Amino acid sequence: TSMGVLLRDNVWYFSSTSVMHRHLRSRALGPLAGDVFILVNTVCTSRALCVETDGSITRLRKNNTLVNIFVVKKVMSSKRYFDNPYEDYRPSDAVLDQNSDALNTQLKDNFLKEYSKLLTHFEANVGQNIDSNDYSVYTGSTGYALLYLHLFHVLLLAFENLFREDNQNECNSSLNTLKSMVKYCTDIGSDTPDELLYGRSGFLYSLLYVRKFVPTSHQFIEDKDIRAVVDAIIKSGQRSAQKENMSAKCPLMYYWYKSPYLGAAHGYIGIMALLLEAKSYLTDEELNKCVKPTIDFILSLRLSSGNFPSGLDDMSDVLVHWCHGSPGAVHIFALAYEVFKEERYLTAAKDCCEVVWKRGLLVKGYGLCHGTAGNGYAFLRMYQLTKEEKYVLRAVRFDKALPYIQPVIKRLRLKRRDISFLLGDSGVLSIASVIHHLKGNQNECNSSLNTLKSMVKYCTDIGSDTPDELLYGRSGFLYSLLYVRKFVPTSHQIIEDKDIRAVVDAIIKSGQRSAQKDNMSAKCPLMYYWHKSAYLGAAHGYIGIMALLLEAKSYLTDDELNKCVKPTIDFILSLRLSSGNFPSGLDDMSDVLVHWCHGSPGTVHMFALAYQVFKDDKYLTAAKDCCELVWKRGLLVKGYGLCHGTAGNGYAFLRMYQLTKEEKYVLRAVKFGQWCCDYGKHGCRTADRPFSMFEGLAGTLYYLTDLLRPKNSRFPAYQLTN
């Protein structure tokens, strides 16, 4: 039943929470205190129910049915959003930089401070919140891969923009500021440390980095600047060695908080590595009588296991991290072999790799500093040095231990119903193919693409129970095919036009069959169902399906576009509610949800595409009207995520900016971003998967990253055109 059933006085039965909520909205007086509610097939809490219970919720199972029984005390507020506290755009607001599509410098700097805090929180906690049984994009490990892949692409965009002629002034300003910091390193009598994380070696890396990647940097960062920093590191080490009467044995000695650390992060290994990177700025005497003997001293401290201790005052054999132990030592010995051409350094590097192979999959997590990713780099460095394939294979296997980098492809189920990008196997395969492409691993890339191609057959039988919607169905699989065709240049050799056309054809024919069955062809040529309900929203309904068909417009015929897709979009537009919102489905016309998954936010993307394809102003007007509603009701109580949170709603504004170039939409997106930067401070519901891509912090970070480049932003797993 679509409403509650009164079993007897004050005792109500509901088949789902949505039915119960519909009942609450329909009763003018609301439930009376003392009403008994019986709710089945739902694991629920009082917060999710939007009622305050009188006592605890009793749960029992009968005939495989979960039954919840509770007494209502009062109805909690059913308001799904926070009142928007922000001022809207004024013509005097300067949101974007005059010379680019990026945020203005002051706004960007303030934003990045808060963004970095969230990213640090994510990094610190994600390793403990990974479900090994969930490798989906939506809530699982592949979503983390998508976030890191996105961060990589955004860095490339920023780097590309650095060399735009009209942005050279900003580049020069940064270089001048960097140069001004040299003076902080040259006073060896100060308390400035020499190590990598906080000290002179870390600053030396900055100078070498810009000299390598900014062709014009030598005009600002001169050789004498780099030499001054190198000189300070050498003299500081000599002074400490002399003080300890160790000059003959170890000409350079260094301390971090009065301890002689050895590791790459705080100790000798990291400092020696940077001096070797800067070898052209050292004299032959410094190289051969200071750096080389110090490296030999480090080598003499190797433990019987092949590992290296954390410091001279801690010779325990515990840590196998980049920051402490063999992984970081690989890099210094590789450099030493390249510089001094002595086989013993190559042997030492290989021995370190054996320790990493045995003990490098760390319980501590997946990061670079003291996690599996940092250890994996040891193998990549050895491959560069030796060209031995075994080190590449070891690095890839370490990648597979990283849930957010490379999921284990062998675990894929490849079942008929697991086809979509967000919650199926095609998302894992698509992202894996892009990662392998970026790493230059063409064989693995092709393997993923071939497996993806093999799934096309699961989509073409319209007589099957395969759905058409985005989260689980054909539209989600269509996104996977379009995604790899966009981001893997060689993918067309495997994912052919005919494959994409076959999926498009199945989506069209499935919709036509349902419309004919319901005698709706004249009014709505394409109709779709998810669990027997005609949903409208982007996640499960018409809006998401139409958006993907428009993304794939070059694979549709003119008749399909103009006589199927366009009239269906017009039918959706006719369902707009008086508030400007869109209902969740044809069987639920309530005006409650303003989410990407249900309501106006996801609709903006479809109307934007419709305007670009059909050039009809009514679609542009509809998209703008949706954005007005999102501005009013888009700061969601449900959280900060993409699917049903504030970040997902913010993408509506970014899409409208791309369409109209009106700066007010960027400002609105930024305001939603500022709200997200106060993550956890508004009393929002905690997501079931709080660090995931579509429910949690990973998706929020994805959105905040896109704010840095509004013109290039894309809603993940939904938008390809911008």
N, C-alpha and C positions, 0 to 999 in steps of 0.2 A: 504494500500500500504506500501511497505517496504522503500520507499523513499518519499521525499517531492513532493507535486503537485504544479506546477506553475499555478496559477489561472489566472493571467494576469501579465503584466510587473511588476517585482519587488515585487509581492505579492505571498507568499508561504503559503501553508497549510500543517500542520503536524498532524498526529493522536496521537503522543506521543512524549515525550522528547527524548526517545531513537532514534526514527525515525529522529528527528531534528538533533541530534548529528551525526547520520550516514550521514546525508545530509551535515553537516558542514565539516566532514572529507573527503567527496567525492569531494568537489568542490576545484579545484586547487587554485583558487584565493580567495576562501572564499566569504561570502556575501558582497555585496557592501554596503557602508553606505547609509542608506535610504531604504533598503529592509524592507518590511512589512512582519512579520511572524504572522500566525494565528495558535494557538496551542490549541487543545481541550482536555478535560477530565484530566487536570492536574492543581493542585494548585501550582503555581511556583513563584520563585523569580529570579532576574537577575543572582544571584550567581549560583543557581541550573541550570540555562539555559546555563551558560558559555558564555553569551554574555552581553555586556554593552548596555543598551537600551537608546534611545534618548527620554527622558521623561518617564513617568510612564507606567506601564502595565495596559491596560484597560481590565476589566473582566466583562463578562455578561453571563447570562444563557438563553439558548433557547432550548425548548423541552427537559428539564432535562439534557442538555449538557453544561458543563462549557467551555466557550470560552475565551482565552487570546489573546489579540491583542497588538502588540508592534512594534516599529520601531527600527531596529538594528543600533547602532552607530559603534560598533566594536566587534570583537570576543575576549573574554578573553582567557587567556592561558588555553588550554585543558589538560595540564599536570596534572596527577592524583597523583603524588608522589613527594617527596622532594629528592634531591640528597643526597645520604648517606654520612654524614661527618665523619664517624667513621673509624678508622683503623681496618683492619681485624685481625684475630687471628695470633699470632706468637708463635712458639714452646716455647719461653721463658715465655709466659704469664701463670701465675698461677691463674686459675679461680676457681678451686674446692679445698676444703680442702683435704689434703692428706689422711686423715683417714675416710672420709665419702663422700657421694655424694652431700653434701651441698656446697654452695658458701664459698670461703675462708673468714676468719673472717673480714679482713679489708674491702673487697668488700661488704660483708653482712652488716657491720655496717654503711658504707656510704649509701648504698642502703636503709636501714631501716629508716634512718633519713628522706629521701625524701618520702618514702612510707607512713610513719606515718602522714606527712602533708596532703597527699591526702586522707587518711582514715579519718582524722579529718574533712577535708572539706566535705567529703561524709556524715559523721555522722551529721554535722551541718545543712546540706541542704536537705537531702533525705526526711525528714518528710513533707517538704513544696512542694515536687515535686511528690507526690503519686497521681495517677489517680485512684479513687475508682472504676471506671468501667473497669480497666484493671488489671487482676490478672495473666497474663501470665508470663512465664519465660523470654520470649524474651524482653519485654519492661515493664512488670508490676510488681506487688508486690511479686509474687512468685520468681522472679529473685533475689529480696533482700533476701528472705529466703535461696535461694541457695548459695548466697555469704556468709551469716553468718554461714550456715552449713559447707561450705568449710573452713572458718576460724577456726571453731571448730575442724575439722579433721586435719588441718595442725598443730594446737597446740598439738593435740594428737601425731602426728608423731614426732614433736620436742621433746615432753616429753619422748616418747619411746626411741629416739636416745640418750637422756641425760644419760641413764643407760647402753648404750653399753660400754663394757669393754674398747674398744679402744678410747672412748671419755671421760673417767673419768678425764683426766688431765684438759680438758676444763671446766668440771663441778666443779672441785676443785678450778680452777682459779677464777670462778665466786663467789664461796662461800668465798674464801679468800678476794676478793674485797668487798663483802658484809660485812664481819666481820670488815674490816678496817674502815667502816663507823660508827661503834658503838660510837667511840670517839666524833663524832659530836653531839651526843644526850645527853651526860652525864653532860654537863655544863649548869645548869639551870639558870645561870646568863647571858647566851647568848640570842639572839633574836630568837632562834629556837622555832617555835610554837609547840603546843601539839596536834593540831587537826589532822584529818585523811588524808585530801587531800595533805597537804604539810608538816606535822609535825611528831612528835615522834610516834604518834599512827599509822600513815601510815607505818613508819619504823618498828614498832613492828609487824605489820601484815606481812611484808616481812620476818622477822625472823621466825615467827610462820608458815608461808606458806612453807618455805623450810624444816623446821623440820618435817612437816607433809608429804611432798611429795618426799623428797630426803632421802632415808634411811641412807645414809652415812653422812648426813649433821651435825650430832651431833659431829663429829670429828673436825669440824671447828666452827660451831655456837654452842658455849657451853651454858650451863644453866646460867653461870655467865654473859654472854653477854645479854641474854634476861632479866635477873634480873636487870642489870644496866639500861636498857631502862625503865623498869617498875618503878624502883626507881626514875628515873628522872621525869617521868610523875606524880607520886604521890607527890613528893616534890615540883614540879612546881605548882601543884594545891593547895597544902597546903599553899604555900607562898602567892598566890593570895588571897585565902580566908582570911588569917590572915590580909593582907593589907587592905581588905575591911570590916574587923570586922564581917565576915560571918561564921567563923569556926563552931560555934554551930549549925547553921541552915543548912549550906552547906559546909562540910569540904574541898571540892575540887572545885575550881573555875578556869575557863579558859577563855582566850580572844583571839580573832583573829582580828587583826587591831583595837585593843582597844574596840571591841564590844564583849559582853558575849553571843555568839551564842549558841543555844540549839541543832540545827539539827545534823544529822549524818555526814554531810560532814565537817563542820567547828566547831562543838560545842560539848557540854557536852555528848550528846547521843552517838556520834561516839566514843568518848574517853572512856566512861564507857563500851561500848560494847567490845572494844578491851581489856580493863583491865579484864573484865569477861572472855573473850576468853583465857586470860593468867592467869587464877585464880591460877593455880598450882605454879606460880612464885610469888604470893602475900602471905603475912603473914595473919593469921586469923584476926589480928587486922586491917590490911589495908582493908581487905574485909568487915568486919563488922562495923568498925568505920569510914571508909573513903568512900568506894565505895557505900555501901548500903544506908547510909544517903543521899549521893548525888543523888542517883537514886530516893529516896523518895522525895527529894526536886524537882526534875524534875517532878515527878508524881503530886505534889501539884500545878503545873503550868498549868495543863490540863484545856482547855477552855470548856465552856458550851456545845459546839458542839461535844466534844470528841477529837478534834484536839489539837495539841501543837503549841505554837507560835514559831517564828523564833529565838527569843532571849529575854533576860531580858529587853532590851530596845525597843522591838517591839512585843507587845502582840496582834497584829492583827491576825485575823483568815482568812488567805488568801491562804497560800501555803499548798498543800497536795502532797509533793514530797518526794522521798527518802532523799534528801539532807536537806529539811526543812519540818517538820511536822510529821504526824502520821506514814507514811510508814516506815521510818527509826526507829521510836520508837518501832515498833513491835518487831524488833530484840533484842533490849536491854531488853524489858520486858520478852521476851521469855527466854533469857539467865538468867535474874534475877530469874525467876520462877524455872528454872533448878538448879540454884546454891543455892537459899535461901528457896525454897520449900514453898513459901507463895502464897496463892490463889489470893491475890489482884493483883499480877503481871500478872498472867494468865488472870484475868478479864480485866486488863488494855490493854493487848495485843489484846484480843478479841474486846474490844471497839474500839481500833485503826483500826482493820480490817474492822469494820462496816463503819467507816469514809472513808476508802480507797475504799470500795465497792461502796459507794454513790458518791464519788467525785474524784475517781482515774483515770478516763479516761481523760488524760490531753490534752488540746489544744496545749501545748508547744511542744509535739512531742512524740516519741516512745522510747527514750533512757532510760538508767539506772539511771542517776543522777537526772534528773527532767522530766522523761517521764513515759509512761505507763509500760514499761518493769520493771523498778525499783519498781513500785508499785505492780506489779504482784508478785514479789518475797516475798512480805509480806504474801500472801496467802500460798505460798510454805513453808515458815518458820512456819506458824501456823499449817499446815498439819503435818510437822515433829514433832511438839510439841504435838498435840492433836489427830492425826490420824483421824480427822473428815473429811469425804469425801467432805463436802461442800467447804472446802478451796481448794481442788484440782480442783473442778468444777469451782470455781471462777478464779483460776489461768489460767485454759484452756480458759475460756471466755475472760480473759485479753489477752491471746495469740492471740485470734481471732481478737482482736482490733489492733494487731500489723501486719500491712500489710507485713512486711518482715519476720515474724516468722510463722504465721499460718493463711492462708487465710480462709475465711468463706466458708466451704465446701458446705453448703446448697445453695449457690448462683450458683453453677456449672450448666451449661446448659445441659451438656451431650447430645449434638446433634451429629448427624452423622459426621458432618464436623469439629467438635472441638475435634479431637482425639489426636493431636500430643503433644509431650513433651514441645516444645518451645512456641507454640501459641494456645494450646488447654488445655482441662481439665485434660488430663493424666499427665501433668507435675505437676499440683497442687496436684493431688492425690499421685503421686510418692514421691514428696518431703515431703508431710504431713505424709506419712507412715514412712519415714526414721526418721523424727523428733519425731513422737510418739514412734517409736522403741527406739530411744536414751533416751527418757524420761521414758521408762519402761511402757508406756501406751498401753498395747497389744491390748485391745479391740478397741481403736480408730485406731490403726495401722491396725488391721484386717478389720475394717470397710472401711478404705481407699482402702485397697487391694481388697476387694470384689467389691467395686464400679469400680475400675480399671478393674478387670476381666470382669465385665458386659459389658465393652466397646469393648471387642474382637469381638463381633458379628458385629460391625460396619465396621470391616476391611475385613471380609471374602467374601463379595459379590463383586466379581471383575466386575460385570456388573453395579455397581453403579458408581456415579461420584466421589467417594473418590479417591483423588490423592495418589501417591506413594512416593512423595518427603519428605524431612526431616522436613521442617518448618510447614507444615499443614497436612501431609499425613501419610500413613502406616509406613514408615521408622521412623518417629518421634514417633509413638506409639510403634513400636518395641523397640526403645531406652528406653522408659518408662518401658517396661517389663524387659528388661535386667538390667536396673538401679536398680530396686527394688530387683531383684534376686541377685545382687551383694552386695547390702548394707543393706538388711533386711534378716538376716539368716533364719527366719521362713517363708519367702514369698513363698517358693516352695510348702508349704501346700495349698496355695490358687492360686497363679499364677503357673499353672502346665506346664510341658514341652509341652503338647498338645496345650496349649494356644499360646505359642511362635511359635510352629510349624505351627499353623493355619495362623498366620500373615505372617510368612516367605513364606508359600505356596501361599498366596494371592499375595504377592509382585512378586514372581517368575512367576506365571501364568499371572498376569497383564502385565508384561514385555514381556513375550512370545507372548501374544495375539497381542500387539502393533507391535512387530517385524514381526510377520506373516502377519499382515494387510498391512505393508509397504514393504513386500517382502525383509526383511533385515535379516531374521533368520540365513542365512549362514554367514553373515558378522558380525552381532551384535545380538546375540540371545535374548537379553533383551533390549527393548526400552521403554522410558517413556516420558510423556508429562505433562507440567504444563501450563494451559491456552492455549492449542493447540501448544505450542512451545516446542521444544526438547532441554531443558536446559542441560548443562553439569555440572555446579558448585555444590558445596557441599550443598548449601541451598535448591535449587529447582530441582536439576538435577541428572544425572547418578552417579556422583562422590559420593554424599552423600548417595545415595541408595546402591551403591556397598560397601561403607565403612561399612554401618550397616549390610549388609548381611555377610560380612567378620567377623564383631564382633559376629555375630550369627552363625558362621560356624559349630558349633557342632549340630545345628538343621537342617543343610542342608545335602542332600545326596551327595555322591561323584560325581554322574552325574551332579547334580545341580552346585556343585562347579567348576568342570572341564569342563563341556560342556555348561554352561550358564554364570556363574559369570566370570571365567577367560577369555573367549573370548570377553566378553563385556569390561572388563578392557583393553584387548589388543586393542580393537577398540578405546577406549578413548585415549590410548597411541599413536595410529596412527594419531590422530588429533593434536598432539603437533605442535605449530607454530615454525617458525625459531628462534624466540627469546628464546624458551624454555617454554614460557607461554602456557596456554590452553585457547581456546575461551570460550565465555559465552554459546554458544549453536550451534547446527548444522546449524541454520539459521542466525548466526551472528559470522563470523570467524575473527572478528577484534581483534587486540592485544592491548586492552585498560586497562582492569581491572586486578589488582593483589590484589584480596581480598580473604578472606576465602570463602565468598559466591560465588564468580565467579573468576576463575583463579587458578594459581599454589598453593597458600597457602593451600587451602582445599584439593588439590590433593595429597600433601605430605602424609597426613594421610592414604589415600586409598592405595597409593603405598607402604607405610611402612607395612601395614597389608598384602598386596598382597605378599610382599617379605617374611614375616613371615609364611604365609600359604603355598605358592607354591615353596619357596626356589629358585626362579629364579632371577639371578643377574640383569636382565634388569629392574626389578622393583626398586631395590636398586639404580641403576644408575639414573633412572627417578626421584626418590625422591630427590637425591642429586642435580640433575640439577634444579629441582623446587626450592630448597633452594638457589641456586646461584642467581636465578632471584629475589627471595624474598629479598635477601640481597641488591640487586641493586635497586629495585623498590618498596620496601615494607614499607617505611615510608610515610604514606598516607596523602594527603591533606584533605581527608574526615574526619579524626579524629583519635581517640585513642581507639575505641571500638573493640569488637570481630568480629562482622559480616563483616564490611567493614572498619576496622581501623588497626592501627599499632599493638595493642595488639593481635588481632586475627592472624595477620601475624607472630608475634613472636612465637606463638605456633608451627609453622612449624619447627623451630630450636629445640625446646624442644623435639618434637617427633623424630627428627633425632638423637639427643643425646641419647635418650632411645634405638634407634635402633643400633647405631654405637659405642656408648661410646666415640665418638670423642669430645674433650673438646672445639674445635672451635665453635661447635654449641651452647654450653652454653654461650660462650662469645658473640656470635651474639644475642642470646636471651636477655642477660643482656644489651647490647647496645640498643636494642629496648625498654627494660624496662627503661633505663635511659632517652630515648626520651619521654616515657610516663610520667615519673616523672616530666618533664617540661610541664605538662598538661596545655594547654591553652596559651602557649607562642609562638606557631609557626604560628598562624593565620589560624588554621584549622577551618573547618566548625563546628558550634555548632549543636550537634545532636538534633533531635526533642524531644527525651526523654533523656536529658543529664545525668541522674543518673541511667539509666536502665542497665540491664545485658548485652544485646547484642548491644546496640547502645551507651551506655554511661559509666559513671565512675565505676559503679558496676562491669562491665566486665573487665575494666582496672585493678581494684583492685584484681579481681580474678586471672588475669594473673600475676600480680606482686607478689601475694602470692605464686603462683606456682613456681616462680623463686627461692624461698628459698629452694625448694626441687625438683630440675629438674627431678630426677629419678621417682618421684611419681606424676608428673604433668599430668593433663588430660584436654583436651579441653572440656568445659562443654557442655552437651547435644549432644556430637558428638563422644567422645572418651571414651572407657572403658578399652581397652587393653593398657598396657605400658610396 
